[in-house]
Amino acid sequence: MTGFSADWLALREEADHAARNEELGFQVASHLASHECPLILDLGCGTGSNLRALAPLLGLKQHWHLIDLDAGLLAHAKAQLRAWADYAEVVHNGLVLYWGEQQITVDFSQTYIDKDLPILFNKIPQLITAAAFFDLVSEQWIANFAQQLVQHSTAFYTVLTYDGEEQWHPPYPEDRTVLAAFHRHQGLDKSFGPAAGPRATTCLQQAFSQGGYEVTTAPSPWHLNAQDHPELMLALGQGIGEAAAHFAPSDAIHNWTDALHYRRHAVIGHLDLFARPLAG
Ligand SMILES: C[S@@+](CC[C@H](N)C(=O)[O-])C[C@H]1O[C@@H](n2cnc3c(N)ncnc32)[C@H](O)[C@@H]1O
């Protein structure tokens, strides 16, 4: 289990949507524009935040397939997407959402994504996407994944992949120790082999470039301040502290977690990436 709660995903959604690189979103929309109703797979969809951010940029008809291992999060996704849409119809395996002039068909699948990728290709999607997911997977998994997408000429778009850059203000003496310990934790196996963590975007870039894709990356950092995002900063800092506690001395963790109440702002680095097959 990965232990991402619906509360945590709700807390971060506004900051996630504000941070996404706009230009890359437009490139994805332009790539899909020639498809009347593109099929889009969202890996590790959580409560559906990625759909709520991306679907408004795309065409009038879309078909999304939302995949997550966590049945509870998928139930939240269904409820939150119904609430988000202007109007929603319940169909046998999902929903048809009406949002402005758009009609968005959504299927949900509780799937434990591991090495068994072909299950993702029962029907070839035009786009595979993910948000805040790819730092969990391993370098080997990325290489295999990219190879399969290249075989099917499927485009790939992932956002908000942690890149290892963090600045907390004001700084505290324990920052380096805690960040180094947090990065060791990032590399632990999250069920895909040793996780790529902050190296994930570089691995994706290499794998898709080798497959002949055109790859664009762009920064999508969170800029958080204590006035606008007090709960998110605290929850994020506590999560980092808990993860770092596996590898850092307890007094360093204690001091660092205490200091969270005095931090004024934080910049947390993420990268977005769009990889598309070259035409012809
Ligand atoms: C950080 S959350 C991101 C959720 C969502 N994409 C968002 O941006 O709000 C990572 C998600 O990946 C899912 N996940 C992690 N490992 C998975 C696996 N092996 N198979 C399927 N889903 C997985 C988790 O359940 C969680 O919903």
The ligand as an SDF file (V2000), in Angstrom:
LIG
                    3D

 27 29  0  0  0  0  0  0  0  0999 V2000
    0.7340   11.0910   -5.0220 C   0  0  0  0  0  0  0  0  0  0  0  0
   -0.6940   10.2090   -5.4190 S   0  0  0  0  0  0  0  0  0  0  0  0
   -1.2260   11.1470   -6.8490 C   0  0  0  0  0  0  0  0  0  0  0  0
   -2.7010   11.0090   -7.1260 C   0  0  0  0  0  0  0  0  0  0  0  0
   -3.2410   11.8370   -8.3000 C   0  0  0  0  0  0  0  0  0  0  0  0
   -2.5790   11.5140   -9.5310 N   0  0  0  0  0  0  0  0  0  0  0  0
   -3.1360   13.3210   -8.0060 C   0  0  0  0  0  0  0  0  0  0  0  0
   -2.3700   14.0100   -8.6930 O   0  0  0  0  0  0  0  0  0  0  0  0
   -3.8120   13.7910   -7.0900 O   0  0  0  0  0  0  0  0  0  0  0  0
   -0.1200    8.6760   -6.1450 C   0  0  0  0  0  0  0  0  0  0  0  0
   -1.2530    7.7470   -6.5340 C   0  0  0  0  0  0  0  0  0  0  0  0
   -0.7020    6.5750   -7.1360 O   0  0  0  0  0  0  0  0  0  0  0  0
   -1.4300    5.4460   -6.6950 C   0  0  0  0  0  0  0  0  0  0  0  0
   -0.5320    4.2890   -6.8100 N   0  0  0  0  0  0  0  0  0  0  0  0
    0.6580    4.1090   -6.2170 C   0  0  0  0  0  0  0  0  0  0  0  0
    1.2120    2.9250   -6.5590 N   0  0  0  0  0  0  0  0  0  0  0  0
    0.3200    2.3420   -7.4110 C   0  0  0  0  0  0  0  0  0  0  0  0
    0.3140    1.0920   -8.1140 C   0  0  0  0  0  0  0  0  0  0  0  0
    1.2980    0.2070   -8.0140 N   0  0  0  0  0  0  0  0  0  0  0  0
   -0.7650    0.8190   -8.8950 N   0  0  0  0  0  0  0  0  0  0  0  0
   -1.7830    1.7000   -9.0080 C   0  0  0  0  0  0  0  0  0  0  0  0
   -1.8290    2.8940   -8.3670 N   0  0  0  0  0  0  0  0  0  0  0  0
   -0.7880    3.2050   -7.5650 C   0  0  0  0  0  0  0  0  0  0  0  0
   -1.7960    5.7990   -5.2540 C   0  0  0  0  0  0  0  0  0  0  0  0
   -2.8670    5.0230   -4.7630 O   0  0  0  0  0  0  0  0  0  0  0  0
   -2.1250    7.2840   -5.3640 C   0  0  0  0  0  0  0  0  0  0  0  0
   -3.4680    7.4990   -5.6930 O   0  0  0  0  0  0  0  0  0  0  0  0
  1  2  1  0
  2  3  1  0
  2 10  1  0
  3  4  1  0
  4  5  1  0
  5  6  1  0
  5  7  1  0
  7  8  2  0
  7  9  1  0
 10 11  1  0
 11 12  1  0
 11 26  1  0
 12 13  1  0
 13 14  1  0
 13 24  1  0
 14 15  1  0
 14 23  1  0
 15 16  2  0
 16 17  1  0
 17 18  1  0
 17 23  2  0
 18 19  1  0
 18 20  2  0
 20 21  1  0
 21 22  2  0
 22 23  1  0
 24 25  1  0
 24 26  1  0
 26 27  1  0
M  CHG  2   2   1   9  -1
M  END
$$$$
